[in-house]
Amino acid sequence: MVRRIHNFSAGPAALPLSVLQEVQQDLVDYKGEGLSVMEMSHRGKTFDGIIVEAQNLLKELMGIPDGYKVIFMQGGASLQFATVPMNLLGENEFADYINTGAWSKKAIAEVKKLGKAHNVIASSEDKNFNYIPTEFNLDKAASYLHITSNNTIFGTQWQSFPDTGTIPLVCDMSSDINSHVVDVSKFAMIYAGAQKNMGPSGVTIVIMRDDMLEKSPANIPTMCSYKIIGGKDSMYNTPPTFGIYIIKLVLEWMKSLGGVAAVEKINRDKAAILYDAIDSSGFYRGTVEVNSRSLMNVPFRLPSEELEKKFVAEALKHDISGVKGHRSVGGIRASIYNAVPKESIQALVDFMKEFERTNG
Ligand SMILES: *Cc1c(COP(=O)(O)O)cnc(C)c1O
């Protein structure tokens, strides 16, 4: 038996054991080719098969309609914060943003840096981002609306997406892509750093409607141009080959479980176990409004910071890792992405009960 801790890391995060084992199996000699995926040309037949399969599997699993492109980029979701306005905000245009937490804020900060016009049409900062705003007025003249579907740090998640009509909806899905069924046709663009729910860090997934690709101006850096990188099928330069390979394996794993709908069901079960443990205790206290709760990141507090410190330290002794909350919320945060098994949630909940019994 290999040793595997209960990994609740917010990101980079848990990967499926079967994927890691397949990587290990094929690491030195990929399918009898006598070399590793890391060592082969990105222009060769084998890697071409891998990247095309990764794109096709993502299209199949997410139900991405015709007329959209799947692009693999680098620089993380954080580079997208700048790349989006660089490409999609022309002169005399403006964008709408909804501020639901630290990552939205960073996205807005990049638009500012570029000196581009934008409006923050709603924010949940008044309550330290513990809810998703439901009231806002979209400006029909906006070039796009940008939202963050899941707020990794604060543990909130859009439960349904706003109907933006003809305004292109752009979404940072870094921490909940493929965690639940999404109607991709509602979005003009989806982007996500891979390292929470899709694979290792170093790959950024961009799903973009073809007409949006056409907006990229000629005077931006080549590596930031959706039109160029997308037009070259993510092969303008050397893509992050090994990461793309692992994404393919993660998607195959998801398919073997029955696809996104089946994974969503598992995720809902997992989250319910944890939220029930919090709600039924009186000792633990959730920090998020119930109707904005995330399926992926579950923050909660204990009666004192001292107890929270002790909780994190003792959890580690039970092989429960990564549960220290982000400093802007404090307390505890369990990130329960797709690859975190139900057994780990059960182990955490058992530990929580024991900790409450001895410290409550
Ligand atoms: C982690 C995260 C990011 C940052 O991703 P990088 O790939 O590290 O740049 C952005 N947005 C959200 C919602 C995240 O969870």
The ligand as an SDF file (V2000), in Angstrom:
LIG
                    3D

 15 15  0  0  0  0  0  0  0  0999 V2000
   -6.1140   29.6670   -7.6570 C   0  0  0  0  0  0  0  0  0  0  0  0
   -6.9810   30.6250   -8.3320 C   0  0  0  0  0  0  0  0  0  0  0  0
   -6.4730   31.5970   -9.2210 C   0  0  0  0  0  0  0  0  0  0  0  0
   -4.9900   31.7660   -9.4650 C   0  0  0  0  0  0  0  0  0  0  0  0
   -4.5450   30.7850  -10.2880 O   0  0  0  0  0  0  0  0  0  0  0  0
   -3.0360   30.7600  -10.8060 P   0  0  0  0  0  0  0  0  0  0  0  0
   -3.0890   29.6740  -11.8240 O   0  0  0  0  0  0  0  0  0  0  0  0
   -2.1700   30.4710   -9.6320 O   0  0  0  0  0  0  0  0  0  0  0  0
   -2.7160   32.0940  -11.3920 O   0  0  0  0  0  0  0  0  0  0  0  0
   -7.3580   32.4310   -9.8510 C   0  0  0  0  0  0  0  0  0  0  0  0
   -8.6800   32.3270   -9.6470 N   0  0  0  0  0  0  0  0  0  0  0  0
   -9.2010   31.4220   -8.8110 C   0  0  0  0  0  0  0  0  0  0  0  0
  -10.6870   31.3570   -8.6300 C   0  0  0  0  0  0  0  0  0  0  0  0
   -8.3710   30.5460   -8.1320 C   0  0  0  0  0  0  0  0  0  0  0  0
   -8.8910   29.6330   -7.2970 O   0  0  0  0  0  0  0  0  0  0  0  0
  1  2  1  0
  2  3  1  0
  2 14  2  0
  3  4  1  0
  3 10  2  0
  4  5  1  0
  5  6  1  0
  6  7  2  0
  6  8  1  0
  6  9  1  0
 10 11  1  0
 11 12  2  0
 12 13  1  0
 12 14  1  0
 14 15  1  0
M  END
$$$$
